[in-house]
Amino acid sequence: MYKYNDFDTAFLEERNRQFRAQVERRIDGSLTEDEFKPLRLMNGLYLQLHAYMLRVAIPYGTLSANQMRQLALLAEKWDKGYGHFTTRQNIQYNWPKLKDVPDMLDALAEVNLHAIQTSGNTIRNVTADHFAGAAADEIEDPRPIAELIRQWSTDHPEFQFMGRKFKIAVSAGEKDRAVLKAHDLAVRIVRNDAGETGYQILVGGGLGRTPMIGKVLNDFVSQDDLLPYIESVVSVWNQHGRRDNKYKARIKITVHELGLDKIRELTEERFALVRPTFGGADLALFEEIKAHFANPAFRSGGTDAYEAAYQTDPVFRAWADTNLTAHKAANHSIVTISIKAHGQTPGDATAEQMRVMADLAEEYGYGELRISHEQNVILPHVHQNDLPAIHARLKENGLATANIGLISDIIACPGMDYCALATARSIPVAQEIATRFDDLKLEHDVGHLQIKISGCINACGHHHVGHIGILGLDRAGVENYQITLGGDATETAAIGTRTGPGFAYDEIVPAVERIVLTYLDIRETEEETFLETYRRVGMDPFKAALYPASEKKVA
């Protein structure tokens, strides 16, 4: 993983020094809240419903064991003992005191972490496939590209005060595990017919109040041209994007209004001007960055201990079946640690749990962890013979829930429990759904089913691309929950279709139960997933189950 050099260290030290002075001026009254707001947002500090919230970047989702321990320290020393992992591979602290934030940033800098550009109208934290560098299906590790983009975009003078935020994701696998088509810009590593490695560029994706699926702007950009091409795209949007209405200021609206062909034409014109200004410096930097991402020396040896545990321990076997993914090294596995035990808050991890995961990474995982956009934690490289010991430690610490990809592996935003923008609760709905299906003992029978919940139209919970999506809204002071079906966050991305009128808070869990029971009744085989069934039969059977003729629902 990338390690800071002298320039990085000096840059972050100066940035934190400046913000410490700004915080002091806010506390002594020299700055009003309106004057302080743009300064704090540039450093990842929000003002939420009850307190400030600090959002820390975890670039492309990669952490060392030492960095995870430092995140635990922040949670314990300056917050309430936990942190919340987000759908952009960040971590949020919901209860810091303003006077403590500069100390928190200095503590982060000690381990090469920061909160820069996790908020504001700029290029946000670059995200990536959480299995990057380990996945059996990837062309190459996409994280060096993500790091190159991070360095280029940090404090880029042209892109600090744009019309709106701009989100970039990078992936290199056959499977899309980074929700590429829901981003303003996405980079997909590909090979052309000649076997050369290059980059497919997608633009115009996004969720929120106007959800759209990203479109291919360029099928193949060479390595030499990648960074200037990305700069050209962002520059075109920064010039032509709407600034009269913040709800129409995202690039998806610009692509929709001008058309993809016009965006491509403008990008090529801008690229012709931008490309000569790079002069090869980006390529030299890229080669330097790639050296930081060499694979660890994977252990050799057989997998007898794993095979024995799999055959004799049904609890271990259930966990292995759901929480392990094929690794590019045949005797290794990728371990996804669920931090969504039934009834718990999706994405929350205590300081003690963070330390346990850091210890496991150090002892068994070559010192690496990843955070997924699905709000779980990954040990990307684990020898299979170590899996029984890892599982035992996870069980001791409430981290061995065998539910990855199942109905209780719910993505949920903080909702009205924390967020000043939310119009309904997300966390209690997620907790009650998970608990209900655990009580019914149906979760493993249902199989792969992704529920995603947002507490407002901004869609931080990605509800538009959930197999079952839930959007909480305010209807005349009452929480009302809309349901969408058929969303998809993968390479076959799709926006879900609204089922009809929404449901009251006490009706939403029974409504989800009726959807799931209908699926179990009409699927053709046990192997047919919920999404496959929905695509085969359409909305009608589910709508009939949700809205019996005798019932009157809230509009």
C-alpha positions as CSV (number, residue, x, y, z in Angstrom):
1,M,0.0,0.0,0.0
2,Y,1.0,3.6,-0.5
3,K,3.4,5.2,2.1
4,Y,3.7,8.9,2.4
5,N,7.0,10.6,1.3
6,D,8.4,13.8,2.7
7,F,6.3,16.0,0.5
8,D,3.1,14.2,1.6
9,T,4.0,14.5,5.3
10,A,4.9,18.2,5.0
11,F,1.7,18.9,3.0
12,L,-0.6,17.3,5.6
13,E,1.3,18.9,8.5
14,E,0.8,22.3,7.0
15,R,-2.9,21.7,6.1
16,N,-3.6,20.5,9.7
17,R,-1.8,23.5,11.1
18,Q,-3.9,25.9,9.1
19,F,-7.1,24.2,10.1
20,R,-6.1,24.2,13.8
21,A,-5.8,28.0,13.5
22,Q,-9.2,28.2,11.8
23,V,-10.8,26.2,14.6
24,E,-9.3,28.4,17.2
25,R,-10.7,31.5,15.4
26,R,-14.2,29.9,15.3
27,I,-14.1,29.0,19.0
28,D,-13.0,32.6,20.0
29,G,-15.7,34.1,17.8
30,S,-13.4,35.6,15.2
31,L,-15.1,33.5,12.6
32,T,-18.9,33.1,12.3
33,E,-20.4,29.7,11.5
34,D,-21.1,30.9,8.0
35,E,-17.5,31.9,7.5
36,F,-16.2,28.7,9.1
37,K,-18.5,26.4,7.2
38,P,-16.5,26.3,3.9
39,L,-13.2,25.9,5.8
40,R,-14.5,22.9,7.9
41,L,-16.0,21.2,4.9
42,M,-12.7,21.3,3.1
43,N,-11.4,19.3,6.0
44,G,-14.2,16.7,6.3
45,L,-16.0,18.3,9.2
46,Y,-19.9,18.5,9.1
47,L,-22.4,19.9,11.5
48,Q,-25.1,17.2,11.9
49,L,-28.3,17.0,14.0
50,H,-26.7,16.6,17.4
51,A,-23.0,17.3,17.0
52,Y,-20.1,17.8,14.6
53,M,-19.2,14.8,12.4
54,L,-15.7,14.1,11.1
55,R,-15.5,12.1,7.9
56,V,-12.1,10.4,7.4
57,A,-10.9,9.2,4.0
58,I,-9.9,5.6,3.6
59,P,-8.4,6.0,0.0
60,Y,-9.7,3.2,-2.2
61,G,-10.7,1.4,0.9
62,T,-7.2,0.2,1.9
63,L,-5.9,0.2,5.5
64,S,-2.9,-1.2,7.3
65,A,-3.3,-2.9,10.7
66,N,-1.6,0.2,12.3
67,Q,-4.0,2.6,10.6
68,M,-7.0,0.5,11.8
69,R,-5.7,0.7,15.4
70,Q,-5.4,4.5,15.1
71,L,-9.0,4.7,13.9
72,A,-9.9,2.7,17.1
73,L,-7.9,5.2,19.1
74,L,-9.9,8.1,17.7
75,A,-13.1,6.4,18.4
76,E,-12.2,5.7,22.0
77,K,-10.4,9.0,22.9
78,W,-12.5,11.6,21.1
79,D,-15.8,9.9,20.3
80,K,-18.2,7.4,21.9
81,G,-16.2,4.3,21.3
82,Y,-17.2,3.4,17.8
83,G,-17.0,4.6,14.2
84,H,-19.3,4.2,11.2
85,F,-18.0,2.9,7.9
86,T,-19.7,4.4,4.9
87,T,-20.7,3.5,1.3
88,R,-17.7,5.6,0.1
89,Q,-15.1,3.6,2.0
90,N,-14.8,6.4,4.6
91,I,-15.2,6.3,8.4
92,Q,-17.3,8.8,10.2
93,Y,-17.1,9.9,13.8
94,N,-20.4,11.2,15.0
95,W,-19.7,12.9,18.3
96,P,-16.3,14.8,18.3
97,K,-16.0,18.1,20.1
98,L,-14.9,21.0,17.8
99,K,-11.9,21.7,20.0
100,D,-10.6,18.2,19.6
101,V,-10.8,17.9,15.9
102,P,-7.3,19.3,15.2
103,D,-5.9,16.7,17.6
104,M,-7.8,14.0,15.7
105,L,-6.4,15.2,12.4
106,D,-2.9,15.2,13.8
107,A,-3.4,11.7,15.1
108,L,-4.6,10.6,11.7
109,A,-1.6,12.2,10.0
110,E,0.7,10.1,12.2
111,V,-0.5,7.0,10.2
112,N,-0.8,8.7,6.8
113,L,-4.6,9.3,7.0
114,H,-6.6,12.5,6.6
115,A,-10.1,14.0,6.0
116,I,-9.3,16.2,3.0
117,Q,-12.0,16.4,0.3
118,T,-14.4,14.0,2.1
119,S,-16.9,16.9,1.7
120,G,-17.4,20.0,-0.3
121,N,-17.8,20.7,-4.0
122,T,-14.7,19.0,-5.1
123,I,-13.4,15.6,-6.1
124,R,-14.2,13.3,-3.3
125,N,-12.4,10.2,-1.9
126,V,-11.6,7.9,-4.8
127,T,-13.1,4.5,-4.3
128,A,-12.2,1.1,-5.7
129,D,-13.1,-2.6,-5.7
130,H,-12.7,-3.8,-2.1
131,F,-11.1,-7.0,-3.4
132,A,-8.5,-5.1,-5.4
133,G,-5.1,-6.8,-5.6
134,A,-6.6,-10.1,-4.4
135,A,-9.6,-10.9,-6.7
136,A,-9.2,-13.9,-9.1
137,D,-11.0,-12.1,-11.9
138,E,-9.1,-8.8,-12.1
139,I,-6.7,-7.8,-14.9
140,E,-4.4,-5.9,-12.5
141,D,-4.6,-4.1,-9.2
142,P,-6.6,-0.9,-9.7
143,R,-5.4,0.8,-6.6
144,P,-2.3,2.4,-8.2
145,I,-4.7,4.2,-10.6
146,A,-6.9,5.2,-7.7
147,E,-3.8,6.6,-5.8
148,L,-2.6,8.5,-8.9
149,I,-6.1,10.1,-9.2
150,R,-6.0,10.9,-5.4
151,Q,-2.7,12.7,-5.7
152,W,-3.7,14.6,-8.8
153,S,-7.0,15.7,-7.4
154,T,-5.9,16.7,-3.9
155,D,-6.0,20.5,-3.7
156,H,-6.1,20.7,-7.5
157,P,-6.6,24.4,-8.0
158,E,-9.2,24.1,-10.8
159,F,-11.4,21.7,-9.0
160,Q,-11.8,23.0,-5.4
161,F,-15.0,25.0,-5.8
162,M,-17.0,23.3,-8.5
163,G,-20.8,23.4,-9.0
164,R,-21.2,20.2,-7.0
165,K,-19.2,17.3,-5.7
166,F,-17.6,14.8,-8.1
167,K,-17.2,11.1,-7.3
168,I,-14.7,8.7,-9.1
169,A,-14.4,4.9,-8.8
170,V,-11.9,2.4,-10.2
171,S,-12.2,-1.3,-10.8
172,A,-10.4,-4.1,-12.8
173,G,-12.5,-7.2,-12.5
174,E,-15.0,-9.0,-14.7
175,K,-17.4,-8.4,-11.8
176,D,-18.2,-4.8,-10.8
177,R,-17.7,-4.6,-7.1
178,A,-17.3,-0.8,-7.1
179,V,-20.7,0.3,-8.4
180,L,-19.0,2.0,-11.3
181,K,-22.1,3.0,-13.2
182,A,-23.4,5.0,-10.2
183,H,-20.4,7.4,-10.3
184,D,-19.8,10.7,-11.9
185,L,-16.8,9.2,-13.6
186,A,-15.5,5.6,-13.5
187,V,-12.4,3.9,-14.7
188,R,-12.6,0.3,-15.7
189,I,-9.3,-1.5,-16.5
190,V,-9.7,-3.4,-19.7
191,R,-7.7,-5.1,-22.5
192,N,-8.1,-4.4,-26.2
193,D,-8.0,-6.9,-29.0
194,A,-4.3,-6.6,-29.2
195,G,-3.9,-7.6,-25.6
196,E,-2.9,-4.1,-24.4
197,T,-4.1,-2.9,-21.1
198,G,-6.0,0.4,-21.0
199,Y,-9.0,2.1,-19.5
200,Q,-12.7,2.3,-20.3
201,I,-14.1,5.6,-19.1
202,L,-17.8,5.9,-18.0
203,V,-19.5,9.2,-17.1
204,G,-22.8,10.5,-15.9
205,G,-23.8,8.0,-13.3
206,G,-25.3,9.0,-10.0
207,L,-28.2,8.3,-7.6
208,G,-29.9,11.0,-5.5
209,R,-33.1,12.6,-6.7
210,T,-32.4,12.0,-10.3
211,P,-30.8,8.5,-10.6
212,M,-29.0,7.6,-13.8
213,I,-26.8,4.8,-15.0
214,G,-23.3,5.8,-16.3
215,K,-22.5,5.7,-20.0
216,V,-19.3,4.7,-21.8
217,L,-17.6,7.9,-22.9
218,N,-14.4,6.2,-24.3
219,D,-13.9,2.4,-24.7
220,F,-10.1,2.5,-24.5
221,V,-7.8,5.2,-23.2
222,S,-4.1,4.3,-23.0
223,Q,-2.1,4.5,-19.8
224,D,-0.2,7.5,-21.3
225,D,-3.4,9.4,-21.7
226,L,-5.5,8.4,-18.7
227,L,-4.8,11.3,-16.3
228,P,-5.0,14.1,-18.8
229,Y,-8.2,12.5,-20.2
230,I,-9.8,12.4,-16.8
231,E,-8.8,16.1,-16.2
232,S,-10.4,17.0,-19.5
233,V,-13.7,15.3,-18.5
234,V,-13.8,17.1,-15.2
235,S,-12.8,20.4,-16.7
236,V,-15.5,20.2,-19.4
237,W,-18.1,19.5,-16.7
238,N,-16.8,22.3,-14.5
239,Q,-17.2,24.7,-17.4
240,H,-20.5,23.5,-18.8
241,G,-22.3,22.1,-15.8
242,R,-25.3,23.8,-14.3
243,R,-24.7,26.3,-11.5
244,D,-28.2,27.9,-11.3
245,N,-29.7,24.9,-9.5
246,K,-27.6,22.7,-7.1
247,Y,-30.0,19.7,-7.8
248,K,-29.0,19.9,-11.5
249,A,-25.4,20.6,-11.0
250,R,-24.0,17.1,-11.3
251,I,-22.4,15.8,-14.5
252,K,-25.2,13.3,-15.0
253,I,-27.5,16.3,-15.8
254,T,-24.9,17.8,-18.1
255,V,-24.6,14.6,-20.0
256,H,-28.3,14.3,-20.2
257,E,-28.8,17.9,-21.4
258,L,-25.9,18.1,-23.8
259,G,-25.9,14.5,-24.9
260,L,-23.0,12.0,-24.7
261,D,-21.7,12.8,-28.2
262,K,-21.3,16.5,-27.3
263,I,-19.6,15.7,-24.0
264,R,-17.2,13.4,-26.0
265,E,-16.5,16.1,-28.5
266,L,-15.8,18.7,-25.9
267,T,-13.6,16.3,-24.0
268,E,-11.5,15.6,-27.0
269,E,-11.1,19.3,-27.7
270,R,-10.1,19.9,-24.1
271,F,-7.8,16.9,-24.1
272,A,-5.9,18.2,-27.1
273,L,-5.0,21.3,-25.0
274,V,-4.4,19.5,-21.7
275,R,-2.3,16.5,-22.8
276,P,0.9,18.5,-23.7
277,T,0.9,20.2,-20.3
278,F,1.5,16.9,-18.4
279,G,4.9,16.3,-20.0
280,G,5.3,12.8,-18.8
281,A,5.4,13.7,-15.1
282,D,2.2,11.7,-14.5
283,L,3.7,8.6,-16.0
284,A,6.8,8.8,-13.9
285,L,4.7,9.3,-10.8
286,F,2.5,6.3,-11.8
287,E,5.6,4.1,-12.0
288,E,6.7,5.2,-8.6
289,I,3.2,4.6,-7.1
290,K,2.9,1.1,-8.6
291,A,6.0,0.0,-6.7
292,H,4.0,0.6,-3.4
293,F,1.4,-2.1,-4.4
294,A,3.5,-5.2,-4.9
295,N,1.9,-8.3,-3.7
296,P,3.0,-9.7,-0.4
297,A,5.0,-13.0,-0.5
298,F,2.1,-15.4,-0.3
299,R,2.7,-18.4,1.8
300,S,2.9,-21.8,0.1
301,G,1.6,-25.1,1.5
302,G,-1.6,-27.1,1.5
303,T,-5.0,-26.5,3.0
304,D,-5.6,-29.6,5.2
305,A,-6.6,-27.6,8.3
306,Y,-9.2,-25.7,6.4
307,E,-10.6,-28.8,4.7
308,A,-10.9,-30.6,8.0
309,A,-12.7,-27.7,9.7
310,Y,-15.0,-27.3,6.7
311,Q,-16.0,-31.0,6.8
312,T,-16.5,-31.3,10.6
313,D,-17.8,-27.9,11.8
314,P,-21.1,-26.8,10.4
315,V,-20.9,-23.3,11.9
316,F,-17.5,-22.7,10.3
317,R,-18.8,-24.2,7.0
318,A,-21.8,-21.8,7.0
319,W,-19.5,-18.9,7.5
320,A,-17.1,-20.1,4.9
321,D,-19.8,-20.5,2.3
322,T,-21.1,-16.9,2.7
323,N,-18.0,-14.9,3.8
324,L,-15.2,-16.2,1.7
325,T,-14.3,-15.3,-1.9
326,A,-11.9,-16.9,-4.3
327,H,-8.4,-15.4,-4.2
328,K,-5.9,-15.3,-7.1
329,A,-3.7,-17.6,-5.1
330,A,-5.3,-21.0,-5.0
331,N,-4.5,-21.7,-1.3
332,H,-5.7,-18.3,-0.1
333,S,-9.1,-16.8,0.4
334,I,-10.6,-13.3,0.7
335,V,-12.4,-12.9,4.0
336,T,-15.3,-10.5,4.4
337,I,-15.9,-9.7,8.0
338,S,-19.6,-8.8,8.6
339,I,-20.1,-5.9,10.9
340,K,-23.8,-6.4,10.5
341,A,-24.7,-8.8,13.3
342,H,-28.5,-9.2,13.4
343,G,-30.1,-6.2,15.1
344,Q,-26.9,-4.1,15.1
345,T,-26.3,-0.8,13.2
346,P,-25.0,-1.5,9.7
347,G,-21.5,-0.2,9.3
348,D,-20.8,0.5,13.0
349,A,-17.6,-1.0,14.6
350,T,-16.5,-0.5,18.1
351,A,-12.9,0.4,19.0
352,E,-12.4,-3.0,20.4
353,Q,-13.7,-4.7,17.2
354,M,-11.4,-2.5,15.1
355,R,-8.4,-3.6,17.2
356,V,-9.4,-7.3,16.8
357,M,-9.6,-6.9,13.1
358,A,-6.2,-5.1,13.1
359,D,-4.7,-7.9,15.1
360,L,-6.1,-10.5,12.7
361,A,-4.7,-8.6,9.7
362,E,-1.3,-8.4,11.3
363,E,-1.2,-12.1,12.4
364,Y,-2.8,-13.7,9.4
365,G,-3.4,-11.2,6.6
366,Y,-0.1,-9.7,5.7
367,G,-1.0,-6.5,7.6
368,E,-3.8,-5.4,5.2
369,L,-7.5,-4.6,5.5
370,R,-10.1,-3.2,3.2
371,I,-13.3,-1.3,3.7
372,S,-16.1,-2.1,1.3
373,H,-18.8,0.3,0.0
374,E,-21.2,-2.4,1.4
375,Q,-20.0,-1.3,4.9
376,N,-18.1,-4.4,5.8
377,V,-14.4,-5.1,6.5
378,I,-12.2,-7.4,4.4
379,L,-9.0,-9.3,5.0
380,P,-7.9,-9.5,1.4
381,H,-5.1,-12.2,1.7
382,V,-5.6,-15.1,4.1
383,H,-4.0,-18.6,3.8
384,Q,-6.8,-21.1,4.0
385,N,-5.2,-23.0,6.9
386,D,-5.6,-19.9,9.0
387,L,-9.3,-19.6,8.5
388,P,-10.4,-21.7,11.4
389,A,-8.4,-19.6,13.8
390,I,-9.7,-16.4,12.3
391,H,-13.3,-17.6,12.6
392,A,-12.8,-18.6,16.2
393,R,-11.5,-15.1,17.1
394,L,-14.3,-13.4,15.2
395,K,-16.9,-15.5,17.1
396,E,-15.4,-14.3,20.4
397,N,-15.9,-10.7,19.4
398,G,-19.3,-10.7,17.7
399,L,-17.8,-10.5,14.2
400,A,-18.6,-14.0,12.8
401,T,-22.1,-13.4,11.4
402,A,-22.4,-15.6,8.3
403,N,-24.6,-13.2,6.2
404,I,-22.5,-11.6,3.4
405,G,-24.8,-11.1,0.4
406,L,-27.8,-12.2,2.4
407,I,-30.9,-10.3,3.4
408,S,-29.4,-9.0,6.7
409,D,-26.3,-7.7,4.9
410,I,-28.1,-4.4,4.5
411,I,-26.6,-1.1,3.3
412,A,-28.1,1.8,5.3
413,C,-27.3,5.4,5.7
414,P,-27.3,7.0,9.2
415,G,-30.7,8.5,8.5
416,M,-32.6,10.7,10.9
417,D,-30.7,9.3,13.9
418,Y,-27.7,11.5,12.9
419,C,-28.0,13.3,9.6
420,A,-29.3,16.8,9.3
421,L,-30.6,16.1,5.7
422,A,-32.5,12.9,6.5
423,T,-36.3,12.9,6.5
424,A,-36.8,9.4,8.0
425,R,-35.0,6.7,10.0
426,S,-32.8,4.1,8.3
427,I,-31.0,2.3,11.1
428,P,-34.1,1.0,13.0
429,V,-35.6,-0.3,9.8
430,A,-32.4,-2.2,8.9
431,Q,-32.2,-3.6,12.4
432,E,-35.8,-4.8,12.4
433,I,-35.6,-6.4,8.9
434,A,-32.4,-8.3,9.9
435,T,-33.9,-9.4,13.2
436,R,-37.2,-10.5,11.6
437,F,-35.6,-12.7,9.0
438,D,-33.2,-14.1,11.6
439,D,-36.2,-15.1,13.7
440,L,-37.9,-16.7,10.6
441,K,-34.7,-18.6,9.9
442,L,-35.2,-17.9,6.2
443,E,-32.1,-16.0,5.4
444,H,-30.1,-18.8,3.9
445,D,-33.1,-20.2,2.1
446,V,-33.6,-16.8,0.4
447,G,-30.0,-16.6,-0.7
448,H,-28.5,-13.6,-2.4
449,L,-30.7,-10.6,-1.9
450,Q,-29.4,-7.0,-1.4
451,I,-31.5,-4.5,0.6
452,K,-30.4,-0.9,0.6
453,I,-32.0,1.8,2.7
454,S,-31.8,5.6,2.4
455,G,-33.3,8.1,4.9
456,C,-33.7,10.8,2.3
457,I,-33.7,11.5,-1.4
458,N,-29.9,12.0,-1.5
459,A,-29.6,8.2,-1.6
460,C,-26.5,7.7,0.5
461,G,-27.8,4.2,1.2
462,H,-27.8,3.4,-2.6
463,H,-31.5,2.3,-2.4
464,H,-32.0,2.9,-6.2
465,V,-29.6,-0.1,-6.9
466,G,-30.9,-2.4,-4.2
467,H,-32.7,-5.6,-5.3
468,I,-35.1,-4.2,-2.7
469,G,-34.6,-0.5,-2.2
470,I,-36.2,1.5,0.6
471,L,-36.5,5.3,0.7
472,G,-37.7,7.0,3.8
473,L,-39.5,10.3,3.3
474,D,-41.5,12.8,5.3
475,R,-45.2,12.9,4.5
476,A,-46.9,15.7,6.5
477,G,-44.6,15.0,9.5
478,V,-45.0,11.2,9.3
479,E,-42.3,8.8,8.1
480,N,-43.3,7.1,4.9
481,Y,-41.2,4.4,3.1
482,Q,-41.2,3.8,-0.6
483,I,-40.1,0.5,-2.0
484,T,-38.3,-0.1,-5.3
485,L,-37.6,-3.5,-6.8
486,G,-35.1,-4.8,-9.4
487,G,-32.2,-2.4,-8.8
488,D,-28.7,-3.7,-9.5
489,A,-25.3,-2.3,-8.4
490,T,-23.1,-4.6,-10.5
491,E,-21.9,-4.7,-14.2
492,T,-25.6,-5.2,-15.2
493,A,-26.5,-2.1,-13.3
494,A,-30.2,-1.0,-13.2
495,I,-32.3,1.5,-11.3
496,G,-35.1,-0.1,-9.3
497,T,-38.8,0.5,-10.1
498,R,-41.1,1.9,-7.5
499,T,-43.8,-0.5,-6.4
500,G,-46.5,2.1,-5.7
501,P,-47.6,4.0,-2.6
502,G,-45.3,4.1,0.4
503,F,-45.7,2.4,3.8
504,A,-45.8,3.7,7.3
505,Y,-42.9,2.9,9.7
506,D,-44.8,0.0,11.3
507,E,-45.8,-1.4,8.0
508,I,-42.4,-1.5,6.2
509,V,-41.0,-4.7,7.7
510,P,-44.2,-6.7,7.0
511,A,-44.1,-5.3,3.5
512,V,-40.6,-6.6,2.9
513,E,-41.6,-9.9,4.4
514,R,-44.5,-10.2,1.9
515,I,-42.1,-9.5,-1.0
516,V,-39.6,-12.2,0.1
517,L,-42.3,-14.8,0.7
518,T,-43.7,-14.1,-2.7
519,Y,-40.3,-14.6,-4.2
520,L,-39.9,-17.9,-2.4
521,D,-43.3,-19.0,-3.7
522,I,-42.7,-18.2,-7.4
523,R,-39.0,-18.9,-8.0
524,E,-38.4,-21.7,-10.4
525,T,-35.5,-23.3,-8.5
526,E,-33.7,-22.8,-5.2
527,E,-30.8,-21.5,-7.3
528,E,-32.8,-18.7,-9.0
529,T,-32.0,-15.5,-7.1
530,F,-34.4,-12.8,-6.2
531,L,-33.1,-10.5,-9.0
532,E,-33.3,-13.3,-11.6
533,T,-36.9,-14.0,-10.5
534,Y,-37.9,-10.4,-10.7
535,R,-36.4,-10.0,-14.2
536,R,-38.3,-13.1,-15.3
537,V,-41.7,-12.3,-13.9
538,G,-41.7,-8.5,-13.5
539,M,-43.4,-6.4,-10.9
540,D,-47.0,-7.8,-10.9
541,P,-46.7,-10.7,-8.4
542,F,-44.9,-8.5,-5.9
543,K,-47.3,-5.6,-6.3
544,A,-50.2,-7.9,-5.7
545,A,-48.7,-9.1,-2.5
546,L,-47.9,-5.6,-1.4
547,Y,-51.2,-4.0,-2.1
548,P,-54.1,-6.4,-1.5
549,A,-57.3,-4.8,-2.9
550,S,-58.9,-4.7,0.6
551,E,-56.1,-2.5,2.0
552,K,-55.6,1.2,1.7
553,K,-52.1,2.4,1.8
554,V,-50.6,5.8,2.5
555,A,-50.1,7.8,-0.7
